[in-house]
């Protein structure tokens, strides 16, 4: 999802919105210090991944940020994910996976929260 996320960040920048993109290269150990530092700096978090919404790395990241960075958050954590279902065959994959527009809309929704 890094390609779609970087495309979204570029389009958001065209709208005057600065988005910090963190590519979580390792999930074990998870670099929670970098994630927490970003939330401290921005006050917001949108998690993007292609796995199902429940029970994945995105949910774990959300839990860590809620446990250790809750007071820094100015808006609820937003997740852009696949659906809680079995990954479809290739020809239907694009209906399952998040896309650049989904990411942009989620970031805008997070920024609009007050």
C-alpha positions in Angstrom: 0.0 0.0 0.0 3.0 2.3 0.1 2.6 3.3 -3.6 -1.1 4.3 -3.0 -0.2 6.0 0.2 2.6 8.1 -1.3 0.3 9.0 -4.2 -2.4 10.1 -1.7 0.2 12.1 0.2 1.3 13.9 -3.0 -2.4 14.7 -3.8 -3.0 16.0 -0.3 0.1 18.2 -0.6 -1.4 19.7 -3.7 -4.4 20.7 -1.4 -2.0 22.2 1.2 -2.1 19.2 3.5 1.2 17.8 4.8 1.1 14.0 5.4 3.8 12.2 7.2 4.1 8.6 5.7 5.7 5.9 7.7 6.5 2.6 6.0 6.4 -0.1 8.7 9.1 -2.3 7.4 9.1 -4.7 10.3 6.1 -5.8 12.4 8.2 -7.8 14.9 9.7 -5.8 16.5 7.3 -3.0 15.7 8.9 0.4 15.7 6.4 1.9 18.1 8.7 4.8 19.0 8.6 6.2 15.5 4.8 5.7 15.4 4.3 7.5 18.8 6.7 10.3 17.7 4.6 10.9 14.6 1.3 11.0 16.6 3.0 13.4 19.1 4.0 15.7 16.2 0.8 15.5 14.1 -2.0 14.6 16.6 -3.5 12.3 14.0 -3.1 8.9 12.5 -4.5 7.1 9.5 -3.4 3.4 9.2 -3.4 1.9 5.7 -3.0 -1.8 4.9 -4.5 -4.3 2.5 -5.2 -7.0 5.1 -8.7 -7.4 6.7 -9.6 -4.7 9.2 -9.8 -6.9 12.3 -7.0 -8.8 14.0 -4.1 -7.5 11.9 -1.1 -5.3 12.2 -3.2 -2.2 11.7 -5.3 -3.1 14.7 -2.1 -3.7 16.8 -0.7 -0.3 15.7 -4.0 1.3 16.7 -3.9 -0.4 20.1 -0.4 0.7 20.8 -1.2 4.3 19.9 -4.3 4.2 22.0 -2.4 2.8 25.0 0.7 5.0 24.8 -0.3 8.0 22.7 -4.0 8.7 23.4 -3.5 12.1 24.9 -1.6 13.3 21.9 -4.4 12.3 19.5 -6.6 15.2 18.3 -8.9 12.9 16.3 -9.8 9.2 16.4 -7.4 6.8 14.7 -8.7 6.1 11.2 -8.0 2.8 9.3 -8.2 2.2 5.6 -8.1 -1.6 5.1 -9.4 -4.5 3.2 -12.7 -6.0 4.3 -13.2 -8.6 7.0 -13.6 -11.4 4.5 -11.5 -13.8 2.5 -9.3 -12.1 -0.1 -11.1 -12.4 -3.4 -9.6 -13.8 -6.6 -7.3 -11.6 -8.6 -10.0 -10.2 -10.9 -12.0 -8.8 -7.9 -8.9 -7.7 -5.9 -9.3 -4.0 -6.9 -12.7 -4.0 -5.3 -11.2 -5.3 -2.0 -8.0 -3.3 -1.7 -7.9 0.3 -0.5 -7.1 2.8 -3.2 -5.6 6.3 -3.3 -9.0 8.0 -3.2 -10.0 6.0 -0.1 -6.8 7.1 1.6 -7.3 10.8 0.7 -10.9 10.7 2.0 -9.8 9.1 5.2 -7.1 11.7 5.8 -9.5 14.5 5.1 -12.1 13.0 7.4 -9.4 12.8 10.2 -8.4 16.4 9.6 -12.0 17.6 9.7 -12.6 16.0 13.1 -12.5 18.6 15.9 
